[in-house]
C-alpha cells in the first residue's frame, strides 16, 4: 500500500468512525477501571478534544474515581466509589460531572454533551492526558495521607485544588480557566 492510498484509507476510516460516534460521550477508561465495569462493547472512536478519561485509584483500600476532560484537563475526583455505582457507569458519570460543573458555576454542557444514553466506553488514547492524570492521582493520594485517610479527606477542597493547579498542556494552564474559556 502506497503512502497516498494509506492516507486516503485513514481519512476514510476517521470520517466513518467520527460519523458513527457523532454526539456520543466517549469515556476512555484505563484497564484497571475496565475490569470493574460491566462487560460492554468498546467504542472504536478516534480521540477528540471532548473525550473524558477515567481512572480507578485505590486510597486506604477504597476505590476512588478520577475523571479528566481531555481538552481542558478539568478533573472530577470521587472518593469511596462502590461497585453498584459503577454498574450504571453512564448515569453515574453524567451526574457526577454535571454536579462538578455546577459546583464551579459552569453550564452542564460547557465541556460537551453529557447524555447518559450516548456514553460510550473506549480504551485510553493519549499518553499526555494519562501523565497529567497520574500527577493528579499522586497529589490526591498525598493529600489524603495528610488528611488522615479517606475519612478525613474533604473531597470538595481536593477537587478545588486539582482544578486550580496549573498543568502543562501547550503552556501551563489551570483546568478551571480552560473550562471557563470554552
Residue, then its C-alpha position, 0 to 999 in steps of 0.5 A: x500500500x502506497x503512502x497516498x492510498x494509506x492516507x486516503x484509507x485513514x481519512x476514510x476510516x476517521x470520517x466513518x468512525x467520527x460519523x458513527x460516534x457523532x454526539x456520543x460521550x466517549x469515556x476512555x477508561x484505563x484497564x484497571x477501571x475496565x475490569x470493574x465495569x460491566x462487560x460492554x462493547x468498546x467504542x472504536x472512536x478516534x480521540x477528540x478534544x471532548x473525550x473524558x478519561x477515567x481512572x480507578x485509584x485505590x486510597x486506604x483500600x477504597x476505590x476512588x474515581x478520577x475523571x479528566x476532560x481531555x481538552x481542558x484537563x478539568x478533573x472530577x475526583x470521587x472518593x469511596x466509589x462502590x461497585x453498584x455505582x459503577x454498574x450504571x457507569x453512564x448515569x453515574x458519570x453524567x451526574x457526577x460531572x454535571x454536579x462538578x460543573x455546577x459546583x464551579x458555576x459552569x453550564x452542564x454542557x460547557x465541556x460537551x454533551x453529557x447524555x447518559x444514553x450516548x456514553x460510550x466506553x473506549x480504551x485510553x488514547x493519549x499518553x499526555x492526558x494519562x501523565x497529567x492524570x497520574x500527577x493528579x492521582x499522586x497529589x490526591x493520594x498525598x493529600x489524603x495521607x495528610x488528611x488522615x485517610x479517606x475519612x478525613x479527606x474533604x473531597x470538595x477542597x481536593x477537587x478545588x485544588x486539582x482544578x486550580x493547579x496549573x498543568x502543562x498542556x501547550x503552556x501551563x494552564x489551570x483546568x478551571x480557566x480552560x473550562x471557563x474559556x470554552 
